[in-house]
Amino acid sequence: MSVLELHQGEMRYDLRGQQIIALAQSSLCVEQEEFIVVRGVSGAGKTTLLSILGGMLRPTQGTVRLGDVELTGLNPAGRARVRQTSIGFVFQGMHLLPYLDLLENTRLAGGTEQHARLLLGQLGLGSRLHHRPAQLSAGERQRGAVARALVHGPEIVLADEPTGNLDPESARLVQSAFESFCTGGGCLVMATHSQQSLPVSRILHLGPDGLHPIDAQ
């Protein structure tokens, strides 16, 4: 049984009488321990896809199911409860709270302090635990956002360009953390326009006609 399933999902908007397709009809099944990369140019709909998979957006058409729960059948409060327990997000904007230090920001999603410290150490941030976001570089904030997504032990992590601000060594630390998460039973969908080689289960391309497999490793 798949952990997460999108069935014929599509997102359309009306803009001044013109219909805009933010995500063409797409289907995806994510299995346990899978590390899936979704590639596509900027504006292809990768962020929209992740927002739909995580229940932050309700698609115009189609369904999203996480285990036995149909997210598209829940109200906003119900979807929020599922996200808090079962889904981790890494946003492009990072969304760290400026008045909390890195350790406190990481623990906002839950999890123990011990696990938070362990993750931050694995991501090269062990000496930055009590720095606030303004005292961190963009790459450090990005790695902190990755730790926050993993700390509560979600079933699935959805990551939007998680290595976009990172140097090669920092990107390697993030990839290693993601691999460990999947090896431990989680699954991950990462959206990126990067063409770098990644040790993943599947690579998909998102374009004007939806999602299609482009490679396997």
C-alpha positions in Angstrom: 0.0 0.0 0.0 1.3 3.4 -0.9 2.1 6.0 1.8 0.8 8.9 -0.3 -1.2 8.9 -3.5 -2.3 11.6 -5.8 -4.9 10.6 -8.3 -5.5 12.8 -11.4 -4.8 16.0 -9.4 -5.2 19.3 -11.2 -5.1 22.9 -10.2 -6.7 25.7 -12.2 -7.2 29.4 -11.4 -9.4 32.0 -12.9 -7.4 35.2 -13.5 -9.5 38.1 -14.9 -11.6 35.7 -16.8 -8.7 33.6 -18.1 -8.2 30.1 -16.8 -4.7 29.4 -15.6 -3.4 25.8 -15.2 -1.0 25.8 -12.3 -0.8 22.0 -12.3 -1.8 19.8 -15.3 -3.6 16.5 -14.4 -1.1 14.3 -12.6 -1.0 11.1 -10.6 1.7 9.8 -8.2 2.1 7.0 -5.7 4.8 7.3 -3.1 5.9 4.1 -1.4 7.6 3.6 1.9 11.4 4.3 1.8 11.2 6.0 -1.6 13.2 9.1 -2.3 11.5 10.8 -5.3 12.8 13.8 -7.2 10.5 16.0 -9.3 12.3 18.2 -11.8 11.0 21.0 -14.0 11.7 24.5 -14.9 10.7 27.4 -12.7 6.9 27.9 -13.0 6.2 24.3 -14.0 4.1 23.8 -10.9 6.5 22.0 -8.5 5.5 24.1 -5.5 1.8 23.7 -6.3 2.3 19.9 -6.6 3.9 19.7 -3.1 1.3 22.0 -1.6 -1.4 19.7 -2.9 0.4 16.5 -1.7 0.7 18.0 1.8 -2.9 19.2 2.0 -2.1 22.9 2.0 -4.0 23.3 -1.2 -7.1 21.5 -2.3 -6.9 20.6 -6.0 -9.5 21.8 -8.4 -9.8 18.1 -9.5 -8.6 14.8 -8.1 -7.8 13.3 -4.7 -4.9 13.0 -2.3 -4.7 10.1 0.1 -2.2 9.7 2.9 -2.5 6.1 4.1 -6.2 5.5 4.9 -7.0 9.2 5.1 -8.3 11.1 2.1 -6.8 14.6 2.6 -9.1 16.2 0.0 -12.1 15.1 2.0 -11.0 16.9 5.1 -11.7 20.5 6.1 -8.7 22.9 6.6 -8.5 22.1 10.3 -8.5 18.4 9.6 -5.8 18.7 7.0 -3.7 20.8 9.5 -3.9 18.0 12.1 -2.7 15.4 9.6 0.2 17.7 8.6 1.3 18.2 12.2 1.7 14.5 12.8 2.5 12.9 9.5 4.1 15.4 7.1 7.3 17.4 7.2 7.8 20.4 4.9 10.9 22.2 3.7 9.8 25.5 2.2 11.8 27.7 -0.1 11.1 30.6 2.2 12.3 28.5 5.2 9.8 30.3 7.6 12.0 30.3 10.7 10.6 32.5 13.5 13.0 35.4 14.1 12.6 35.6 17.8 13.5 31.9 18.4 17.0 30.4 18.2 17.7 27.5 15.8 17.1 24.8 18.4 13.8 26.3 19.4 12.8 26.7 15.7 13.6 23.1 15.0 11.5 21.8 17.9 8.4 23.8 16.8 7.4 20.7 14.8 7.7 18.5 17.8 10.2 15.7 18.6 12.6 15.6 21.5 15.4 18.1 22.2 17.9 15.2 21.9 16.7 14.3 18.4 16.7 18.0 17.4 20.3 18.4 18.6 21.3 15.2 16.8 19.8 16.3 13.5 21.3 19.8 13.7 24.7 18.2 14.4 24.4 15.9 11.4 23.6 18.9 9.3 26.7 20.8 10.4 24.9 23.1 12.8 26.0 21.8 16.1 27.7 25.1 17.0 24.8 27.3 15.9 22.0 25.9 18.2 21.4 29.1 20.0 21.8 31.6 17.1 18.6 33.3 15.9 17.8 33.3 12.2 19.3 36.8 11.6 22.6 35.5 12.9 22.7 32.6 10.4 23.6 32.5 6.7 20.9 31.6 4.2 22.4 28.1 3.8 22.4 27.6 7.6 18.7 28.6 7.8 18.0 26.2 5.0 19.6 23.3 6.8 17.7 24.3 9.9 14.5 24.1 8.0 15.5 20.6 6.9 16.0 19.6 10.5 12.6 21.0 11.5 10.9 18.9 8.8 12.5 15.7 10.0 12.5 16.1 13.8 9.0 14.8 14.6 9.4 11.6 12.6 6.8 12.2 9.9 5.7 9.5 7.4 6.7 11.7 4.5 8.7 14.8 3.9 8.0 17.3 1.0 10.9 19.4 0.2 10.8 22.4 -2.2 14.3 23.3 -3.6 16.0 22.3 -0.3 19.5 22.6 -1.6 19.1 25.8 -3.7 21.0 28.0 -1.3 23.7 25.4 -0.4 27.3 24.9 -1.2 28.2 21.3 -2.3 29.3 20.1 1.1 26.2 21.5 2.8 24.0 19.9 0.0 25.7 16.6 0.7 24.8 16.8 4.4 21.2 17.4 3.5 21.1 14.6 1.0 22.6 12.3 3.6 20.0 13.3 6.1 17.2 12.6 3.6 18.7 9.2 2.7 18.9 8.2 6.4 15.2 9.3 6.8 14.1 7.1 3.9 16.3 4.2 4.9 14.6 4.4 8.3 11.2 3.9 6.8 10.2 7.4 5.7 9.6 8.6 2.2 10.4 11.9 0.5 9.4 14.0 -2.5 11.9 16.7 -3.4 11.1 19.3 -6.0 14.1 20.9 -7.8 15.3 22.3 -11.1 18.8 21.1 -10.4 20.3 18.5 -12.7 22.8 17.2 -10.2 23.1 13.5 -9.8 21.2 12.2 -6.7 20.9 8.7 -5.2 17.2 8.5 -5.5 14.5 5.9 -6.2 12.8 7.7 -9.1 13.2 11.0 -11.0 10.0 12.5 -12.5 9.6 15.5 -14.8 6.8 18.0 -14.3 5.8 19.9 -17.4 2.7 21.4 -19.1 1.3 17.9 -19.6 1.8 16.7 -16.0 4.2 14.3 -14.3 6.2 11.7 -16.3 9.1 9.4 -15.4 12.4 10.5 -16.9 15.0 8.2 -15.2 15.5 5.5 -12.6 18.5 4.9 -10.4 
